[in-house]
């Protein structure tokens, strides 16, 4: 099975129908300057003519909602069965949605997407990088847009090796023991080599904290952000999905080899 598949607007109809029926939870992401913002919403309605869909605009888990306005460009991701679905859309209008005779909720109408990316959820499982496959990673504060400035200032770019990878993020083992002075969820830029032998990818990510592994090395957790919003981002997502699939196969072969060695012993 391919790790990634592109769906047409017509394909999205059945997916939206199920999402509305289940009041599925979606994560919406947008960029403002160098910073990325996310919030959660539930599906309420989809237009039968495939012109728009509606999500609520209510705080989840008491997290404050970022401000959005008509014309805002956002990425949307949600889960359905064994797959994760991603697409880009535009805010068309804000208002209220009538749930029943006595209840209305704040809601936003979004434009029907031109297309949708389907990923198997296993592509989001963290897959370890084999020890014999060193893959270099460079990281800096401020996101991809801050790369040039970070390269001209001392100690602004830190480096390490990729420990594990998924389509959603990565774990990086630093080449030095001192953690960066970053705060949780801070936007960072990442240049990362993948096991496909091609040029490294450039992505924005959120800093998800540091921890020490069994060997005493310092590891940084990263969460990729915004890949569903652009054509280039979706191409990076394709490379990530292919790389994760390859790593899954390598791990499976290695595990079979270890089991065979144990039986012979």
N, C-alpha and C positions, 0 to 999 in steps of 0.2 A: 504494500500500500504506500502511495506517495505521502511524504510527510506534510505536503502543502498542496492545496487545490484552490483555484480561483472560481468563484461562483458568480453567476450573472444576476442582474436585478430580479429576473423572473425566479431564479432559484431561491432568492431571499424571501419570497412570499411565504412559503411553507415554514421557513425558519422563524420569521417574524410571527406567524400565526401561533406557533408553539410557545415562543417567548412571551407573547401577550397572555396566552392561556395560563401559563405557569407563573406569570408576574416575575419573569426572570430578572436577576440582578445584573446590571451592566456597570462597567467601569469606564468613565469618560475622562479623556486626557487632552490638555491643550497647553500650548507654550505662550508665555508672555515675556518677551525679552529673552534673557538667558534662563529663566526659571520655568519649570514644568509644574502643572497643577492637575490634580485628579479628584474626582468625586464619584459617588455611586448613585445609581438611579434604577428604578424598576420600569419595565415595559408596561404600557397602559393600552395602546391602540396602534393599529397600522391601517393605512388607507388602502381600500380595495383596489384603487387605481394605481397603486404603487407610486404615489407622489410624496408621501411623508409618513412618519411614525411619531409616536408620542411617548415620552418618558416622564416619570414624576420628577420633581425637583425638591426633595425633602431630605433633610440631614439624616444620615445613617450613623449609628453609634455615637451620636452627639458631636460628630465632627462638623465644623462650620463649612458651609458651601462656598466655593469661590464664585465670584461674580462672572456671569456670562451674559452676552448681549446678542441680538440678532446680527447675523453675519459672521459670528465666531466660528472658526474652523476647529473641529475636534476629532479625536480618534475614539472609537468605541470597541470594547472587547467584552465578550460574555461566553459562558459555557453552555453547551447543549449536548447531553449524553457524553460520548467519548471524544468530543471535539471542542476546540476553542475557535471562536469566530471573531474576526477583526475587520473593521472598515473605517472609512473617514466620512464625515458628514458636516453639515452647516446648520447652525441655529437659525430657524425661520421666524419663530414667535414665542413669546412667553405669556402664560396666562394660568387658567385653572381648568382641571379636568373633572367632570361630574362622574363620581363613582356610583351614586344612587340618589334617591330623592332628597336625602339629608346631608350628603357628604360630597365635598369637593376637595381637591388637593392641588397644590402648586404643580405646574407641569410645563414642559417645553416641547414644542413641535420642531422636529428635525427633518431635513431633506432626505428623501429616499436615496440610499447609496448607489453609486454607479457600479460598484462591484463589491465583493466580499471575499476575504481570505479565510479558508478553512484549514486549521491545523489539528492534527491528532494530538490529544492531550499528553501523550507520552513524550512529545517534543518539548514539554515543559518540565519533565523530570530531570533533575540534575544528574549528568553523566560524567564520571571521572575521566580525566585525561591520563593516558598511559604514561608511565615514567620515561619511556623511551621516546616520547613525542613532546619535546619542550616547545612551548608556544608563548612568545613574549607578549606582554601587555604593558602599555603606558597609560597613566591616569593623571588627570589634573582637575582642579576646581574650575567651575564655571561653564562646563559643557563644551561641545564641539566649537561653538562660536568663540570661545576664549582660548583656543589652541595656540594661535600665533603669539598672544601676550604671554602665555605660560611658558612658551619655549624661549623667550628672551629674558626671563627672570630666573635667578638662581633658586634651585631647590623647589621649583613649582611643579615639575613633572616627576612623578615617582614611577618605578617600574617593578615588574614582577613576572611570574609565570602563571599560566592558566592552570588551575587545579580541577575545576569541573565547569560544565557548560550546559545551558539549556536555552531555549528560545526566549525565556523570560529573564535570564540573568547569568551571573558567573561568580566563581570564587577565585580570587587571585592571591598567590603566595608572594609576598613582597621580598625584594632582594636585600632589604635592610630592616632592622628590628623596630624602628620608631614609627608609631602610627601617625597618620596625618591629622592635622587639627581641623577636622571637618565635623559637622553636626549631622545627625541622622536625617535622611531624606534630602540632603544637599545635592544639587545638580552637579554632576561631574562629567568630564569628557573622557572617552575611552578609545584608544587605538589598540586593536587586538588582532593577532594572527590566528587564523583558523586552520584546521587540519586538511584544508583543500589545496594547499600549496599556492594560493593566489595572494594578491596584495592584501594587506591588513584592512579590516573594516574600521570605520569611524562612527561611533554611536554616542548618544547621550544616555546617561544612566543616573540612578539615584544611589547615593551611598547608604548602605544598609548595615554598617557597623564592622568592627574588627574583632577577631578572636585568634587565639593561639592554638595551633594544632599539636598532635602528639610529639612531633619532633621539636617543638618550641618555636617554629616559624610563625610569623604574623600573617594572617590571612584577612583579606578585605572582601566583603560581600557586596555585589553590585546588582541592581535591578535595571534592565534596559527599559527605555521609555520612548514613546513616540514613533515607533517603527511603522505603525499602521497608517501614518498620516501622509506619507509621500511615496512616489514611485521608487525612489532610491531606497527608502526605508524598507519597502516591501521586498526589494531585491536583496537587501541585507538579511531580512527575515528568511528568505529562501535559502541563502547560504547557511544561516544558522541551523535551519531545519535539516538540511542535507548533512551538515557536520555532525549534528546530534545523532542522526540516524547512523552515520558511519561509526561514531563512537559506541553506540549501542551494539552494533555488530561486532566490533573489536572486543568489547567487554564480554559478549556472549561466547565468542570463540575462546577467549582466555579462560572463562569459567569452565567451559567444556574440557579444555586442556588440563586444568587443575583437577577436575573430577576424575579424568582418565588416569592422571598420575597417582591420585589417592588410591584408586582401585588396584593398580599394578603394585603399589607398595603393600 
